[in-house]
Amino acid sequence: MTDQTVKQTVITPAADKTHLDLAEYGDRDQVVALGKRLQTMLPGNLTLDQALTVAQYAWLMDANSLRGEIYPATIRGRFCLIEGYKLLVRWAKRQCPYSERFEPMDPRELPEDAIGARCWILREDARPLLRDLIQGGATWREAFEIAATSAIGIVTKADRTTREGKPMDPPVSWTWQQVAEKRALKNALNRSHGAPSPREIAAMSWNVNGTRTIQADWEDCSPGLPAEARERLAEQKARARLAPPDPRTPEQVLAAGNALLHQSELQI
């Protein structure tokens, strides 16, 4: 993988996915229902065909498409599915904690009118090497460049231009510099930690703070909720679903509640 690579899966939607034989992807009605829901939740004004493509990919890989970490984009006329950087970050931190550092790139290193960033990753297990190098006489910068791993991320002029030659806006609430930094981060993590398999990516997409969620935990999330709020709601539902049943009778639960209330009144 080169410094400028952004991991993506190129998909060519069929003209009408609602009439495909979806046996290998899962139940037809469930895939169509998921696709219609994704059409309202994911950014980009997806067509139904594109939303069904995302749904089929998610079903095939057992990935969580409702979390916004496997998202669609049209890049240079091709419909792509892109794995979000937050998912890669969580996977990498499970392999080995790390610290990150961003630096601007020298314009002379960049193609004309491009925006770039360099990301350095220092793994926790590389800190002893950093310390030994400094104690051996190396400057901090010299030691850091040996102990850490770096990669660059570049946003070219073509990335910021539509097929009609018009300027294109960056993703909502982002700048193009931040896009370059996130590309650099993904590339650096792939170098320092390796790349997760598609199955590992799919498994991580359902994990919220160590709690394994399922699709039903996400289905009541409003499309307008921020991603963090959707995650909290899904985690709460999963914890409630996974909690062991209360062995007490309703009368015993009521009595325990009344006892706690009485105790708090005494303390007041």
Backbone bond lengths (Angstrom), bond angles and torsions (degrees), N, CA, C in turn:
res aa  C-N    CA-C-N  psi(-1)  N-CA   C-N-CA  omega(-1)  CA-C   N-CA-C  phi
1 M - - - 1.463 - - 1.511 109.60 -
2 T 1.315 118.29 129.66 1.450 121.71 -178.48 1.515 110.09 -84.15
3 D 1.375 114.62 169.75 1.451 119.78 -179.44 1.524 111.77 -59.95
4 Q 1.321 117.09 -32.42 1.452 119.84 -172.56 1.523 112.97 -91.31
5 T 1.321 117.63 0.93 1.459 120.61 -174.27 1.517 111.36 -73.97
6 V 1.314 116.58 134.25 1.455 122.19 168.82 1.514 106.28 -114.93
7 K 1.353 116.47 120.31 1.454 120.08 -174.84 1.515 110.48 -65.77
8 Q 1.328 116.32 126.45 1.449 119.85 -179.04 1.523 109.72 -153.91
9 T 1.307 115.29 154.42 1.449 122.06 176.63 1.510 107.92 -111.02
10 V 1.328 117.19 122.01 1.453 120.67 -177.86 1.519 108.68 -88.19
11 I 1.320 115.74 127.02 1.450 121.84 -176.88 1.527 108.61 -124.33
12 T 1.303 117.52 138.18 1.457 121.51 173.68 1.528 108.05 -112.65
13 P 1.331 118.06 105.24 1.462 119.83 -177.45 1.529 111.40 -65.22
14 A 1.318 115.22 143.83 1.454 119.23 173.01 1.518 109.29 -75.83
15 A 1.319 116.45 166.76 1.460 119.35 -175.45 1.522 111.42 -63.76
16 D 1.311 117.80 -37.91 1.465 120.02 -178.15 1.514 109.32 -146.50
17 K 1.338 117.05 99.27 1.456 120.62 -175.26 1.528 112.18 -76.29
18 T 1.336 116.98 -15.07 1.459 117.66 -177.63 1.520 111.13 -70.45
19 H 1.343 119.29 -13.77 1.449 121.56 -179.28 1.519 112.64 -108.30
20 L 1.343 117.08 7.03 1.462 119.51 178.54 1.514 110.72 -75.80
21 D 1.312 115.37 157.02 1.461 120.21 170.10 1.516 106.75 -79.87
22 L 1.326 117.01 106.60 1.460 121.11 -172.99 1.510 112.36 -96.66
23 A 1.319 118.78 19.61 1.460 121.12 -174.50 1.518 111.50 -56.65
24 E 1.346 117.10 -40.48 1.459 118.65 -177.04 1.524 112.11 -75.19
25 Y 1.338 117.03 -15.43 1.458 119.92 -179.32 1.520 112.55 -99.24
26 G 1.308 117.81 -18.43 1.449 120.27 -176.85 1.521 110.12 131.52
27 D 1.296 116.42 -176.43 1.440 121.85 -178.86 1.527 111.32 -60.87
28 R 1.352 116.14 132.27 1.461 120.92 -176.01 1.532 111.90 -56.81
29 D 1.335 117.19 -49.93 1.458 120.21 -176.16 1.517 111.61 -63.76
30 Q 1.335 117.13 -37.60 1.468 119.79 -179.57 1.520 111.27 -68.19
31 V 1.328 117.14 -40.57 1.461 120.44 178.75 1.520 110.51 -65.34
32 V 1.337 117.01 -43.68 1.458 120.41 179.47 1.530 110.33 -63.90
33 A 1.343 117.09 -42.35 1.468 120.42 178.97 1.523 110.83 -62.24
34 L 1.341 116.66 -42.72 1.455 120.03 178.60 1.526 110.35 -64.54
35 G 1.336 117.01 -41.86 1.459 120.09 179.52 1.512 112.13 -60.68
36 K 1.327 117.17 -41.68 1.468 120.04 179.60 1.528 111.03 -66.31
37 R 1.333 116.06 -36.20 1.471 118.30 178.36 1.530 110.27 -69.22
38 L 1.319 116.89 -40.82 1.468 120.39 178.66 1.515 111.34 -62.38
39 Q 1.317 116.59 -32.32 1.454 120.76 -179.94 1.526 111.16 -60.61
40 T 1.352 116.86 -31.22 1.464 120.88 179.36 1.528 112.34 -88.81
41 M 1.340 117.67 -23.10 1.464 120.61 -172.43 1.516 113.83 -95.98
42 L 1.337 117.92 -33.02 1.457 120.45 -174.46 1.518 110.62 -88.83
43 P 1.333 117.30 145.93 1.464 120.07 178.78 1.521 111.41 -71.58
44 G 1.328 115.51 163.35 1.450 119.42 171.49 1.516 115.56 105.02
45 N 1.361 118.39 4.25 1.465 120.77 179.35 1.527 111.75 50.64
46 L 1.325 115.97 59.17 1.459 121.03 -178.04 1.519 111.22 -65.97
47 T 1.325 115.54 145.21 1.452 119.47 167.99 1.523 107.63 -75.88
48 L 1.314 116.74 164.09 1.464 119.45 178.41 1.522 110.65 -62.10
49 D 1.339 117.46 -39.03 1.463 120.39 178.43 1.521 110.92 -57.79
50 Q 1.338 116.47 -44.70 1.467 120.15 -178.60 1.527 110.74 -67.91
51 A 1.342 117.09 -41.59 1.460 120.32 179.25 1.527 110.78 -63.29
52 L 1.327 117.40 -37.85 1.461 120.46 178.04 1.525 110.97 -68.15
53 T 1.325 117.24 -31.47 1.465 120.13 175.86 1.523 110.42 -63.91
54 V 1.340 116.01 -44.37 1.465 120.11 177.06 1.524 109.95 -61.36
55 A 1.325 116.85 -43.44 1.467 121.23 -179.42 1.527 111.21 -62.33
56 Q 1.317 117.11 -41.45 1.461 120.42 179.70 1.527 111.10 -65.75
57 Y 1.330 115.58 -42.58 1.472 119.42 178.83 1.525 109.69 -62.18
58 A 1.329 116.47 -44.85 1.464 120.47 -179.12 1.524 110.28 -62.88
59 W 1.332 116.58 -41.73 1.461 120.23 -179.52 1.521 110.99 -65.80
60 L 1.325 116.21 -43.23 1.456 121.03 -178.99 1.521 111.63 -62.96
61 M 1.345 116.48 -40.82 1.456 121.47 -175.62 1.527 112.46 -92.39
62 D 1.359 117.27 -3.56 1.468 121.78 -174.20 1.520 109.96 56.71
63 A 1.331 116.04 44.28 1.466 122.40 -178.58 1.521 110.18 -104.47
64 N 1.320 116.34 156.65 1.456 122.72 -178.70 1.524 109.47 -91.78
65 S 1.300 116.98 97.85 1.465 120.87 -179.39 1.524 112.22 -81.82
66 L 1.340 118.24 -11.92 1.461 121.77 -177.88 1.525 112.65 -82.84
67 R 1.314 117.17 -5.73 1.458 121.16 -177.38 1.529 112.17 -92.50
68 G 1.324 116.72 -11.30 1.459 120.18 179.30 1.506 113.80 79.71
69 E 1.341 117.68 19.86 1.465 119.72 -178.54 1.525 112.23 -105.08
70 I 1.306 116.30 -7.84 1.461 121.09 167.63 1.519 103.89 -125.24
71 Y 1.309 115.90 103.52 1.449 118.48 -169.50 1.528 111.29 -126.44
72 P 1.321 116.65 155.36 1.454 120.56 -176.80 1.521 112.24 -91.13
73 A 1.318 115.70 153.86 1.459 121.69 175.39 1.518 108.14 -157.17
74 T 1.320 115.50 150.37 1.458 120.99 174.68 1.520 107.66 -103.99
75 I 1.317 116.27 113.68 1.460 122.33 -176.68 1.524 108.75 -117.60
76 R 1.342 114.50 114.51 1.469 120.76 179.82 1.526 111.54 52.52
77 G 1.327 114.44 43.13 1.448 119.46 175.46 1.506 115.28 84.36
78 R 1.322 118.69 -1.63 1.459 121.58 -179.39 1.521 109.94 -109.97
79 F 1.313 116.22 135.97 1.459 121.16 177.66 1.522 108.69 -81.72
80 C 1.334 116.82 121.78 1.467 121.98 -174.66 1.521 110.56 -124.27
81 L 1.330 115.59 152.01 1.458 122.18 168.70 1.512 107.28 -109.42
82 I 1.323 116.14 125.23 1.463 121.56 -173.71 1.516 109.23 -117.86
83 E 1.325 116.08 136.84 1.459 121.31 177.49 1.528 108.97 -85.31
84 G 1.315 116.81 124.74 1.455 121.21 -177.89 1.521 112.19 -65.85
85 Y 1.333 115.66 151.53 1.460 120.13 -175.61 1.525 112.48 -69.62
86 K 1.343 118.85 -27.69 1.459 120.07 -178.08 1.523 111.25 -63.01
87 L 1.313 116.30 -35.96 1.452 120.58 178.95 1.527 110.53 -64.77
88 L 1.336 116.27 -44.71 1.464 120.67 178.04 1.530 110.98 -62.89
89 V 1.334 116.91 -38.92 1.467 121.23 179.32 1.525 110.68 -62.02
90 R 1.339 117.11 -45.25 1.462 119.29 179.61 1.522 111.23 -63.41
91 W 1.330 116.28 -41.94 1.465 119.86 178.85 1.523 110.40 -61.99
92 A 1.328 117.78 -45.54 1.464 121.17 -177.60 1.529 111.46 -64.05
93 K 1.322 117.49 -40.49 1.463 120.14 -178.65 1.529 111.12 -67.21
94 R 1.315 116.74 -27.14 1.466 118.93 175.17 1.528 110.55 -71.69
95 Q 1.336 116.89 -31.21 1.460 119.95 177.86 1.528 110.85 -73.23
96 C 1.332 115.90 -47.07 1.468 121.56 178.76 1.518 108.28 -165.96
97 P 1.341 119.34 124.69 1.469 120.74 176.77 1.526 110.53 -58.24
98 Y 1.317 115.95 156.15 1.463 119.80 -176.84 1.528 109.78 -155.30
99 S 1.321 115.59 165.62 1.461 121.93 169.86 1.518 107.94 -118.42
100 E 1.325 116.26 152.25 1.459 120.86 -176.95 1.521 110.63 -124.11
101 R 1.303 115.54 153.31 1.462 121.66 -178.66 1.525 107.90 -146.43
102 F 1.344 116.66 129.53 1.458 121.10 -179.86 1.523 110.20 -108.01
103 E 1.322 114.99 144.57 1.452 121.40 176.79 1.525 109.12 -136.19
104 P 1.335 116.92 144.37 1.469 118.42 174.41 1.527 109.95 -69.76
105 M 1.314 116.08 152.48 1.457 120.97 178.37 1.521 110.28 -93.21
106 D 1.316 115.24 149.41 1.463 121.04 174.03 1.527 107.79 -65.77
107 P 1.340 118.04 126.89 1.471 119.80 179.39 1.521 113.26 -52.54
108 R 1.340 117.11 -27.00 1.468 119.60 -179.94 1.530 111.81 -69.53
109 E 1.335 117.28 -17.52 1.467 121.10 177.85 1.522 112.64 -83.58
110 L 1.334 116.28 -11.95 1.457 120.60 -169.92 1.521 112.49 -103.26
111 P 1.330 116.72 151.74 1.462 119.33 169.48 1.528 110.11 -62.73
112 E 1.294 116.81 165.12 1.460 121.32 -178.05 1.530 111.04 -59.51
113 D 1.337 115.95 132.35 1.467 123.83 177.49 1.525 113.25 61.81
114 A 1.332 118.29 21.76 1.463 121.07 178.68 1.525 110.49 -93.31
115 I 1.329 116.11 159.11 1.464 123.49 176.27 1.519 106.87 -116.99
116 G 1.339 116.99 131.81 1.461 118.80 -175.88 1.509 113.30 -139.81
117 A 1.331 115.22 160.93 1.460 122.36 176.55 1.522 108.32 -148.59
118 R 1.318 115.55 151.39 1.461 121.39 174.29 1.524 108.22 -113.75
119 C 1.316 116.55 136.40 1.467 122.06 179.02 1.523 108.66 -117.46
120 W 1.327 115.60 132.15 1.467 122.03 174.51 1.523 108.41 -108.16
121 I 1.317 116.87 134.74 1.464 123.28 176.91 1.524 108.55 -117.53
122 L 1.334 115.94 121.20 1.466 121.00 174.97 1.524 107.81 -111.51
123 R 1.320 116.33 107.78 1.455 121.00 177.74 1.526 110.41 -70.42
124 E 1.339 115.46 150.46 1.465 119.31 178.99 1.528 111.27 -60.47
125 D 1.329 117.16 -36.55 1.457 118.65 -178.40 1.528 113.10 -76.21
126 A 1.363 116.94 -1.70 1.460 120.43 175.18 1.525 112.12 -99.24
127 R 1.330 117.58 -5.28 1.466 120.20 -178.85 1.537 113.14 -63.92
128 P 1.357 118.88 -38.61 1.474 117.58 175.48 1.529 112.50 -58.58
129 L 1.335 117.26 -37.99 1.457 120.40 177.43 1.519 110.30 -64.15
130 L 1.321 117.76 -41.98 1.465 121.74 177.76 1.524 110.44 -58.96
131 R 1.329 116.67 -45.39 1.459 121.28 -179.62 1.532 111.13 -64.59
132 D 1.340 116.99 -44.01 1.466 120.32 -178.84 1.528 111.47 -63.54
133 L 1.317 116.70 -38.57 1.461 120.45 -179.68 1.528 110.57 -65.87
134 I 1.334 116.21 -41.25 1.472 119.78 179.28 1.528 110.21 -66.98
135 Q 1.329 116.86 -42.77 1.462 120.21 177.82 1.523 111.76 -64.37
136 G 1.352 116.02 -25.70 1.454 120.48 178.62 1.514 114.04 -82.30
137 G 1.353 117.04 -1.26 1.455 119.97 176.04 1.507 115.74 113.31
138 A 1.319 118.90 -5.45 1.457 120.63 179.20 1.527 110.06 -74.26
139 T 1.325 116.37 149.43 1.458 119.23 173.09 1.528 108.00 -70.95
140 W 1.350 114.98 164.02 1.466 117.90 179.91 1.513 110.70 -59.37
141 R 1.337 117.44 -42.01 1.455 120.40 -178.47 1.524 111.22 -65.44
142 E 1.321 117.46 -42.99 1.459 120.50 178.71 1.528 110.77 -61.43
143 A 1.326 115.55 -44.12 1.466 119.87 -178.93 1.529 110.90 -66.87
144 F 1.330 115.85 -41.03 1.462 120.47 -178.40 1.524 111.12 -63.04
145 E 1.323 117.66 -41.89 1.459 120.85 -177.83 1.531 111.76 -68.15
146 I 1.346 116.66 -23.90 1.468 119.93 176.17 1.526 110.64 -82.24
147 A 1.337 116.76 -43.15 1.466 120.80 -173.96 1.531 113.31 -78.92
148 A 1.332 116.78 -29.09 1.461 121.07 -175.68 1.534 111.07 -95.27
149 T 1.314 114.68 168.65 1.464 122.60 177.92 1.519 108.34 -118.51
150 S 1.322 117.76 139.88 1.461 120.06 -178.69 1.517 111.22 -129.93
151 A 1.323 114.42 158.36 1.460 122.12 173.26 1.514 106.93 -157.09
152 I 1.308 115.82 162.17 1.455 120.32 -179.65 1.519 110.47 -112.55
153 G 1.325 114.28 157.93 1.456 121.53 172.68 1.512 108.58 -129.89
154 I 1.303 117.32 135.20 1.458 121.84 -175.03 1.519 109.96 -129.34
155 V 1.328 115.28 136.20 1.462 122.45 170.61 1.524 106.17 -112.72
156 T 1.312 116.57 110.92 1.457 120.64 -176.90 1.521 111.06 -81.33
157 K 1.312 115.30 170.62 1.464 119.82 176.05 1.520 110.13 -62.31
158 A 1.345 116.84 -36.45 1.473 120.38 178.65 1.529 111.21 -63.91
159 D 1.347 117.08 -33.78 1.472 120.59 178.31 1.518 111.29 -64.79
160 R 1.333 116.32 -25.81 1.467 121.32 -175.13 1.521 112.45 -104.07
161 T 1.327 115.92 15.38 1.459 120.63 -175.96 1.527 109.98 -130.42
162 T 1.322 116.62 137.19 1.459 120.62 177.92 1.526 109.89 -74.32
163 R 1.313 115.75 170.05 1.465 120.20 178.80 1.528 111.12 -64.37
164 E 1.338 116.17 -21.67 1.463 120.35 177.81 1.518 112.34 -87.82
165 G 1.351 116.40 2.02 1.453 120.04 177.72 1.511 115.10 86.52
166 K 1.321 117.69 11.98 1.465 121.18 -179.84 1.524 110.51 -94.85
167 P 1.363 117.44 148.40 1.471 120.13 177.69 1.534 111.11 -60.00
168 M 1.326 116.29 142.38 1.456 121.71 -178.34 1.526 109.32 -113.85
169 D 1.316 116.74 139.57 1.463 120.95 178.79 1.523 109.97 -76.11
170 P 1.341 117.27 149.32 1.475 119.53 173.70 1.515 109.71 -71.18
171 P 1.353 118.23 171.56 1.469 120.19 175.88 1.528 111.30 -54.50
172 V 1.312 116.13 153.49 1.463 121.75 -177.26 1.528 110.60 -54.27
173 S 1.335 116.42 132.19 1.476 126.38 178.32 1.530 113.07 69.62
174 W 1.319 118.03 10.84 1.460 122.08 177.92 1.518 109.71 -114.08
175 T 1.343 115.52 161.32 1.454 121.97 167.39 1.524 107.63 -111.51
176 W 1.323 117.28 163.24 1.464 119.17 177.72 1.521 111.32 -65.24
177 Q 1.349 117.37 -29.52 1.470 119.88 176.17 1.523 110.27 -64.05
178 Q 1.330 117.12 -40.01 1.462 119.93 177.82 1.520 111.15 -66.69
179 V 1.323 117.50 -35.67 1.464 120.41 176.26 1.528 109.42 -61.68
180 A 1.338 116.53 -43.55 1.470 120.00 178.20 1.527 111.06 -62.28
181 E 1.340 116.92 -40.55 1.461 120.20 179.53 1.530 111.50 -64.44
182 K 1.331 117.58 -41.18 1.461 119.80 -179.95 1.525 110.78 -68.82
183 R 1.322 117.92 -34.52 1.465 119.45 174.42 1.526 110.30 -64.61
184 A 1.332 116.15 -40.65 1.467 120.03 177.98 1.522 110.60 -64.14
185 L 1.340 116.81 -40.61 1.455 120.87 179.53 1.528 111.06 -61.99
186 K 1.328 116.98 -46.50 1.469 120.17 179.96 1.522 110.72 -61.76
187 N 1.333 116.42 -43.19 1.463 119.40 -179.44 1.521 111.70 -66.29
188 A 1.348 116.47 -39.52 1.466 120.15 179.95 1.523 111.19 -67.27
189 L 1.329 117.07 -40.02 1.470 119.93 178.18 1.522 111.28 -65.96
190 N 1.323 116.60 -36.56 1.463 118.90 176.51 1.523 111.11 -63.07
191 R 1.317 116.75 -31.08 1.465 120.58 178.15 1.524 111.80 -79.14
192 S 1.332 116.37 -41.41 1.464 119.52 -174.05 1.524 112.80 -82.44
193 H 1.318 117.20 -32.07 1.462 120.94 -174.58 1.522 113.62 -118.35
194 G 1.310 117.52 -10.32 1.457 119.96 -173.13 1.513 110.32 88.88
195 A 1.300 116.71 -179.88 1.458 121.53 -178.98 1.523 109.72 -112.55
196 P 1.337 117.76 131.48 1.469 119.21 177.68 1.519 111.00 -68.93
197 S 1.315 115.92 152.51 1.460 120.49 176.00 1.526 109.13 -74.06
198 P 1.337 117.81 159.58 1.474 119.23 176.60 1.520 113.14 -54.66
199 R 1.338 117.67 -36.33 1.461 120.21 179.23 1.532 111.38 -68.14
200 E 1.344 116.78 -38.03 1.467 119.57 176.97 1.527 110.16 -65.16
201 I 1.330 116.49 -40.88 1.459 120.75 178.08 1.531 110.00 -60.94
202 A 1.320 115.80 -45.10 1.465 119.75 -179.80 1.525 111.26 -62.04
203 A 1.329 116.51 -44.77 1.468 120.00 -179.30 1.525 111.05 -62.26
204 M 1.330 117.35 -41.07 1.461 120.66 -179.54 1.518 112.19 -66.52
205 S 1.330 117.11 -28.30 1.457 119.66 -176.90 1.527 112.27 -66.58
206 W 1.342 117.95 -19.92 1.460 121.57 178.83 1.525 112.41 -95.71
207 N 1.320 118.46 -8.44 1.461 122.38 -175.02 1.528 109.81 -90.63
208 V 1.318 117.17 121.52 1.463 122.23 177.62 1.521 108.22 -121.32
209 N 1.319 117.40 107.34 1.472 122.38 179.59 1.522 111.99 52.04
210 G 1.327 115.78 40.29 1.453 120.44 177.31 1.517 114.80 86.50
211 T 1.324 117.36 -1.74 1.458 121.39 179.09 1.520 109.60 -101.91
212 R 1.327 117.32 128.47 1.450 122.13 179.82 1.522 109.34 -84.02
213 T 1.321 116.82 113.72 1.459 121.48 178.52 1.529 110.20 -95.37
214 I 1.309 115.39 167.46 1.463 121.95 173.55 1.529 107.61 -127.87
215 Q 1.313 117.08 171.29 1.463 120.30 -174.90 1.520 112.25 -58.38
216 A 1.341 117.68 -37.41 1.464 120.41 -178.54 1.529 111.83 -61.04
217 D 1.336 117.66 -26.96 1.464 120.77 -180.00 1.520 111.97 -70.44
218 W 1.333 117.11 -19.74 1.465 121.59 -175.94 1.520 112.71 -101.94
219 E 1.312 118.47 -12.51 1.459 120.38 -167.59 1.514 114.14 -74.00
220 D 1.335 118.78 -19.72 1.454 120.64 177.83 1.523 112.79 -89.42
221 C 1.342 116.74 0.07 1.465 120.49 -178.66 1.524 109.89 -72.59
222 S 1.307 116.45 126.96 1.459 120.64 179.09 1.519 110.22 -67.56
223 P 1.349 117.88 141.32 1.469 120.16 178.13 1.523 113.12 -58.29
224 G 1.350 116.73 -25.94 1.453 119.24 -178.18 1.521 114.70 -82.45
225 L 1.331 117.79 -7.44 1.465 120.18 -178.47 1.525 110.68 -70.70
226 P 1.343 117.96 139.72 1.467 119.61 172.48 1.523 110.32 -61.94
227 A 1.331 116.17 157.32 1.462 120.91 -176.26 1.524 111.63 -56.60
228 E 1.347 117.64 -41.36 1.465 120.54 -177.59 1.525 110.89 -64.74
229 A 1.328 116.84 -38.04 1.467 120.35 178.99 1.525 110.55 -67.93
230 R 1.335 117.17 -39.17 1.463 119.63 177.79 1.526 110.59 -62.64
231 E 1.341 115.98 -39.18 1.462 119.95 179.59 1.518 111.07 -64.49
232 R 1.348 116.98 -43.79 1.471 120.06 -179.75 1.525 110.74 -63.18
233 L 1.336 116.47 -42.76 1.462 120.05 -179.19 1.524 110.62 -64.58
234 A 1.335 116.92 -44.07 1.465 120.14 179.57 1.523 111.08 -64.58
235 E 1.327 116.81 -38.58 1.470 120.40 178.95 1.529 110.31 -64.49
236 Q 1.336 117.13 -43.23 1.465 120.41 179.17 1.527 110.95 -61.03
237 K 1.332 116.67 -43.04 1.467 119.88 -179.95 1.525 110.47 -65.41
238 A 1.340 116.10 -39.96 1.467 118.98 -179.86 1.517 110.97 -65.65
239 R 1.338 116.83 -42.51 1.465 120.05 179.59 1.534 110.77 -63.26
240 A 1.333 116.19 -40.41 1.462 119.41 178.26 1.529 110.46 -65.75
241 R 1.315 116.48 -38.90 1.469 120.36 -179.72 1.525 111.76 -68.49
242 L 1.345 116.23 -35.79 1.460 120.69 -176.47 1.523 113.57 -86.37
243 A 1.339 116.30 -12.68 1.471 119.12 -177.71 1.527 110.24 -65.53
244 P 1.334 117.52 139.94 1.471 119.59 178.52 1.525 109.98 -64.46
245 P 1.307 118.10 147.19 1.475 120.48 -179.69 1.530 110.81 -63.96
246 D 1.313 114.93 144.29 1.463 120.61 178.91 1.536 108.24 -72.96
247 P 1.336 117.62 119.42 1.475 119.68 -177.31 1.532 113.14 -72.71
248 R 1.328 117.04 -10.24 1.458 119.32 -176.28 1.522 111.10 -77.88
249 T 1.307 115.69 153.97 1.460 121.23 174.94 1.530 108.52 -76.87
250 P 1.332 118.67 162.82 1.474 120.30 176.67 1.530 112.24 -56.64
251 E 1.334 115.97 -36.33 1.472 118.59 179.58 1.527 110.93 -65.63
252 Q 1.338 116.63 -39.46 1.458 119.81 179.40 1.533 111.28 -67.44
253 V 1.329 117.22 -38.53 1.464 121.04 177.52 1.521 110.26 -62.82
254 L 1.351 116.73 -43.90 1.459 121.55 179.36 1.526 110.70 -63.61
255 A 1.331 117.02 -41.52 1.461 120.70 179.92 1.526 110.57 -64.84
256 A 1.313 117.38 -40.87 1.464 120.53 178.97 1.518 110.77 -64.72
257 G 1.339 116.77 -39.77 1.463 119.93 177.62 1.515 112.25 -64.04
258 N 1.322 116.56 -42.28 1.463 120.59 178.65 1.528 110.88 -64.30
259 A 1.333 116.68 -36.26 1.460 119.97 179.00 1.525 110.96 -65.69
260 L 1.326 116.80 -41.58 1.465 120.40 178.24 1.527 110.67 -64.78
261 L 1.339 116.40 -40.42 1.458 120.64 178.77 1.523 110.76 -63.33
262 H 1.325 116.41 -43.04 1.459 120.94 179.30 1.524 110.66 -63.79
263 Q 1.327 116.59 -39.71 1.461 121.02 179.89 1.519 111.19 -64.59
264 S 1.337 116.67 -41.04 1.463 119.42 179.51 1.515 111.12 -67.32
265 E 1.338 117.65 -34.98 1.473 120.60 178.15 1.514 111.06 -66.13
266 L 1.340 116.72 -37.21 1.467 119.93 177.62 1.524 111.40 -64.87
267 Q 1.327 116.18 -36.59 1.464 119.84 -179.07 1.517 111.03 -69.55
268 I 1.351 116.30 -31.81 1.471 119.35 177.06 1.517 110.39 -69.22
